[in-house]
Amino acid sequence: MSTSAFLLVILAGLIHALWNIAAKKAGGDVRFAGFSSLIMAAVWAPVGLYVGWDVVPAWGWLEWAFIAASGLLHVLYFITLLRGYRKADLTVVYPLARGSGPLISSAVAILFLGEHLTLIGGAGVLAVVGGVFLIAGGPRLLRSLRQVKDASSQASADGSDHHAGALRIRKGIFYGLCTGLFIAAYTVLDGYTVKVLMLSPILVDYFGNFVRIGLLLPALLRDTAATLSSWQKEWKYAFVVGAISPISYVLVLYAMQAAPLSHVAPAREVSMLFAALIGGHLLDEGDRVQRLLGALFIAAGVIALGKF
């Protein structure tokens, strides 16, 4: 990975951590995503118009198809993640989503996009995924997986309520992996859009946001009283997310233009390191020593990816 791409990923990770902390403090639902998207469209309109004034009119059906697909995948990712949090434990969904996403992205880039990964680069990918796993409370996930088998066996033996716990863990695994698949899908799609189709990263993110608005608008209009109530409580956090989140993802897309996707995708998880250091503990649970160890793993993995 080039020095410029490496620095772009590091800066993107810092900004990503900041807006995720704001989003976590908001504690909102799908409406919060809608608020953020609307604010994003308004705040970044001058940039979108300036960059796209002479470019967008020349787009054909292929460019618009990729923009639409990108917006759709981003919404599906967010909705799946939120549903997973409602149906299962966050400590199961979150590490699986954040850990599996970069792994799948890197595998797809290597298998289908002709990218190559050195032995040290591969170790860097695994270090990043392992660090994410630790920061997200990894050992608890392993215990949860063991509980699935134990609870299922006990439920079949005595008909106890252990089955409900086992089912909840299974749902967490399902939604975590589905979220990881959507992360990988939009990462690969957007990477292809900026690397092969050579669309501007700014325009990919900005116009993809209008697709997100169209899909999220029904949630805002369904119950206007609840929407207004949510807006009063969450608008400050939504403004932070809408104003700075595009910067982090656009920087990542620029990094994808300059470096292999199989390096950039896992290196994005450096945001977990910043979140652990800035936000204390991103998930409001877990051991401090374990999170610090996870941060060191991520740092080492990102450095390895930056050099190879």
Steps between C-alpha positions, in 0.01 A plus 500: 500500500639842407574758769222728375241220507621394845460853637156532340386181675638616836326838475180332382517265799527792743201680344302173484557445872385854584170479312430149628539624857251779421260248344530274804424790736188579295364148551266548205329261263434507125370857538844607614646359179242701307583821687871449437444436129288815459757713680777342292318591178458863611846559650691344211281637219753770397776240468279253317383764255851636443659159437209356303381797295678395181538129582162368610309603180736272305421195713324213328289217634809310623620779726154560643451126552814482715398813693155353568644163602744672737223699670285188533781292653583771753136515614468121518819487706369754749152350530642149544736622770221677690272197471780279629538726804127470569481123454829391657787600726723780378810310618417226248386713205765772513826298497370267230394794281820702541728196480340314210453808278869573429581130474235445233597823318865397486413148384278631218765749389764226486281238332310715250682831459847356446657654810789340688581486869845425641550273799560799727200679347285196571624497858404868519144420390471229766648733765241768418213251514634356826530849648141583406394171658676586827372858520146377439530253788612192305529239778136564589406407143685169532319431826172586330572254220560226755177595674307440176592133505455461876167684507364309201593169660344597832187635331446176313557303820279686746301750292639794699527865400860448393370465145410871493857594590643267238262640238606856585866411454425331166322816387801704606730283292263521203459878510868556574610302196230657280620846606857398420388387155339839433817678620704288261247553219497879510878510554568289189232676294618849589862396455422377150307820427792729586784276377359359175218734399709791631209687654584772747487371860323822597224442246465130585432583863295817442262367237478161670368694798191606300417132453530457876267796556240354266507167682497652849239772436200269569635437850506876563148558365333195655455660844565874481449555874763241586729641230476852645564367849807312379623805310486717814713250691740395227554791260836605646643150464343462157667823392841368610444175313364669188778759493809284554413139412528562123858619552609168649345284228613725214856481634472120503377501139795718397729255679340216301594681179864505608536165681366142483152457639622193690727734699266794545193304615658349814710811567171693537455325831762733644188698594443243773839592645412870508155425640655294779745779584266800456169353608627294792312185404299499180256232614462611864622160613812290510838503671733798459811285463329290235396810305854641519640170374248507215604856414866390485406212268318740269791745504748225415275364225447841342875569506563165331242582233653843453842354430395208283 
